[in-house]
């Protein structure tokens, strides 16, 4: 299958094989770039930056100017959905996001599902601006977190090591927990539809913490909500490409691909290359999966692995990316080297 487009990322997603794979990097805008740190300092808080269309547009474009990625990803955060639902949220220096946790179905009344767009309108404005300002061969990616991953922050109140609180709720009161999942499916679908209406050409759904679920629960709380979101998006945009990123799920990624209806999947760092080429890329285009820490270390180890990843996946539809987001200590010159190698310069 091919589409009439000159955009390399869209070509890969439509099943085209390209001698040079398109590339972009998860978290390509961020603290490893001095110009991001400057914009961030001017914005006030991180949330102020997310809700400032002019500055959010600027930081989205920053990595493209340096490295010429084939995609721009909207600058925002997966936790804007709980914020728009009325859950207090702050990003604390050195600590990450902190939310006022919701631990039981009886507390769901604290969420206001009536109008998330009032809060999220500036995000749609950022998308609209970007759709005009990105380079012509560059693809604009919108995104959201998957319900399970967003719920982990809503229930734990912050990043977690054991997911004890969300699992306790989900296992002991699955019916009540499903009310939260339903709220998130609906809000996320509405949010993503607005991003597409504003100009997002591809959607990526981040399920960063899918890998902490046993397989039955993975089906119930990662695959099923994601399937419903994809279905909701396709009911209005039947051709919309959607990339899923169910991190850490091992072989269960096969069920995820077969059952969610995603167009492509992003592979995490731990996914074996040959296995994925054989078992996953035979089903859908894949994206990935350089270890972000190799991008910190750089040198021959990084270069060899980049080439190995490309050699493994380039014979079928492929998008080069990391296996998870760029970390703040990444030297910008290593990203420049990565871009050179992927482009074959
Ligand atoms: O460049 C891009 O990729 C687009 C922007 C983007 C951000 N967050 C900006 C951000 C995207 C796609 C995300 C996704 C996101 N946010 C995920 C899923 C992907 C992943 O990395 O697992 C998750 C789990 C979050 C939640 C989140 N946001 C955490 C845990 C943190 C704190 C950790 C950290 O890196 O500081 C954030 C904050 C955040 N989101 C920053 C950025 C640039 C750093 C905030 C700052 O500038 O101080």
Boltz pocket constraint, residues with backbone or C-beta under 6 A from the ligand:
constraints:
  - pocket:
      binder: B
      contacts: [[A, 25], [A, 26], [A, 27], [A, 28], [A, 29], [A, 30], [A, 31], [A, 40], [A, 46], [A, 73], [A, 74], [A, 75], [A, 76], [A, 77], [A, 78], [A, 79], [A, 91], [A, 95], [A, 96], [A, 97], [A, 143], [A, 145], [A, 159], [A, 206], [A, 208], [A, 324], [A, 325]]
      max_distance: 6.0
